[in-house]
Amino acid sequence: MIDHNSMTPLYQQVSNQILSDVASGEFSVNKRLPTEKEMSEQYGVSRITVRRAVSDLVVRGVLVRRQGKGTFLKTEPMRKDLKLEARSFTELCQANGKTPGSKVLEAGVVVPSDPDVIRELGLTPGEKAVRILRLRYADDKPLIIEDNHFPLKYACLLGVDLEKRSLYQYLRKEMQIEISAGSLTLRIVRADAKSAKLLGIPRNTPLLHMWGTTLCGTGEILHTCRQVGYGEDFDIIIR
């Protein structure tokens, strides 16, 4: 694969071979590329040559280095347009050509302690609400931690398999609820230990925190939502 007698520099040959391996499907989008040591053995060149080849492909926008995780193929970021009507994460993934996924972290009837949730849902002290906490995936990659609180009358949602079904599609089709966007506040935060572990990123990685409400067509509040994620894999369109 690599010709040590060629006039083409070794690092360029390695770069070309990596591109060939990418085109052949040798490297998948969500799988870490081999280490410098592994590639130096695979291609029969020094680790310095591999490092320069990888750096070349990083500059060219083919690869991306993720601190503490390794080197991966760089993919086009997902686009979230805040000007559009209320859209579920499932619909967002589908609009970006991604396969959505969910892992339910918690689902049940709780007494909220979050003052924002209590205020927006209009709860009295000790009053209960429905909490659905999920980790959201796109093409099997964890991207967002989503924490929703609904008024207690939506307790029927706890009987829905929300790892296989879209919450918004269920609300629209099965419950005939018209969904519209409410308030939305954005803030930059850093990943704490829990969110870093769930999202598979280093601690203190900058993330986007979204807090807001979603309404029914009647103007009545449907749920509150607190999301953390939307890292380097997203472009947020605001106007």
N, C-alpha and C positions, 0 to 999 in steps of 0.2 A: 504493500500500500504506500509506503514512504520510500522514496528513492534518494539515498544519501549522496548519489553522484549527480543528481539533477542540479541545474542552474537555479531552480526555484528554491528560495529559502525554505528550510525545514518547517518553520512555524507556519508559513503560508500553505505548505502541503498538509500540515495537521489541520489547519483551519478548513481547508477544502474537504478533507476527509470527514471532519465533524459535520460539515454541511451535507455531505453525501449520506452520512449515517442518519442525520435528521430527516432528509428527504425519503429515506428508505423505511422510516418508522422505527429505527433502532432506539431512538430516544423519544419517550412520550412526554407530553406537556407537563404532567404533574409529578413526574419521576425525576429525582436528582440525577444529574450526569455523574459519571465516574469521577473519582478524585484525581488530582494531578498525578499521584503515584500510579493509580490504576491505568490512566491514559498513557502515561509514559511507558509502561510495560506493554500496553496494547499496541501502541504505534511504534515502539522501538526507538524512542527519542528521550532526551533529558526532560526532567520536570520543568526546567527553565523554559525549554522550547514549548512545552504544553501550556505553561502559564502565559507566555506571550501570545500563543494562538488563541487561547480563551479570552485574553484581554482584547485582542483584535475583534473577536466576535461580539464581545460586550459593547465595544465602541460602535460597532456596526448595527447594534440593536437586535442581534440574533439571540444572545444569551443574557441572562441577568444573574448577578451574584446576590444571594440573600444571606445576610449576616447570621452566622451560627447554623445555617442549614445547608449551604452548598451552592452549586451552580445549576440553573434550570433554563429551559427554553423560555424566551420572552414571548408572552402572548398579548394580543390586543386587549386593552382595558375595556371593561364593561362600561356602558354609558347609562347613567341614571338622570333622567330629565325631570327636574322638580316642577317644570311648568305643566306637565301632564296631569291628568286626573289621578286620583288615588289608585296606585298600582301595587299589587302584591309582589313579594320576592319571586314567586313562581312566574308571574307574568314578566317581571324584569329579566329573569334568566331566559325565558323563551324569546323575548324581544332581542336578546343578545346572542342567540344561537347556543345557549348553554343548557345543560340538563340540571334542573333544580333538585335539591334534596334537603331533608330536614332530620334532625335528631331532637326528640322531645327531652328536655332536661328536667322540666317540672310542669305538671298540669294538675290543677286542683282548685278547690275553694279555699281562699286565704283571707286573713284580715290584713290589708295592706299597711305597711309602715311608711311607705314613700309618701311624703306630704304632697308632692305633685299629683300623684295618682288619686289620693284622697280628695284633693281640691277639684280636679277635673271631672271625676266621676260623681262629685257631689255627695260623698259618703259622710255619714255621721261616725263619731268615734266608736270603734268596735264593729262597724258594719263590714260585711264580707263582700268579696268580689271574686271573679274567676281569673286566675292567672295561668297564662300559657307561655312558658319560657322555652325557646328553641334555638338550636344552633343551625344556621342555614348554610347550605353547600351549593356550589356551582361546579359542575363536572367533578364531583367528589372532593372538591377543595373547600374547607371551611372559610367562610368570608364574613359572616355577620352573626352576632349574638342578639337575638330579638326577644324582648320582654313585653308581652301584651297583657293588659288588664281590661276585663269586660265587666259591665254590671252583672249582678247575680242572675238576672233573667236569661243570660246566655249560657247557663250551666250545661245545656245540652251539647255544647261544643266539646265537652270533656269525653263524650262518647264517640267522637269522630277520630279516625286514624289520621292524625295530622303529620305523620311521617310519610304518608302515601298520597294524601289529598291536600289540595290547596284550600287554605282557610277562607280566602276571599271568594273562590269559586263556590264553596259550600254555602257561604252566606248569601251569595247572589242567586244561585240556582235552587238550593233547597229551602232557604228561608225567605227568598224573594226580597232581600234587603238591597236598596240602592245605596252605594257607598260613595262618599265624597271626602275630599281632603279637608282637614281642619287646620289647626295651628302647627307650626314647625319651627323648632329652634336647633341651630347647629353649633357645635363646639368642638374644638380640637382637644383630644385627651391623649394620654399615654397608656399603653397596655399595662394593667396590673398583673399580678401572678396568675390569677384565675383566667382572665381573658386571654393572656398570652398562651396559656396551656391549651385552652379550647380552640384558639385560632391557629395554633402552631407557629407562633412568631416569638421573637425575643421580647423580653420585658422592656417597657418604655418605648416601644415602637409607636410612632404617631398614628392615631386612629381618628376617625370622624365619629362623634357622638351625636345622634339625632334623637330629639325628644319631641313628641307631638301627639295630636289627637286625630281621630278619624270619626266622621259623622255619618249618620243615616241620612237618607234623602229628606227626611222631615226636619233635619237640623239637630236632632237628638244625638248625644254622643254615643258612638258605637264602642270605641275602645281607646285606651291610651297606648302608646308604643314608645319604648326606649330601645334604641339600636346602637350597638357599638361594632365598628368594623370599617368597611369602605376604605381600605388601605390603598396601596399602590395599584391595585387591580381595578380601580374605578376612576372614571371621569364623571364629575358631578356638573350637570348643566343647570345653571340657574336663570339664564335669560338668553 
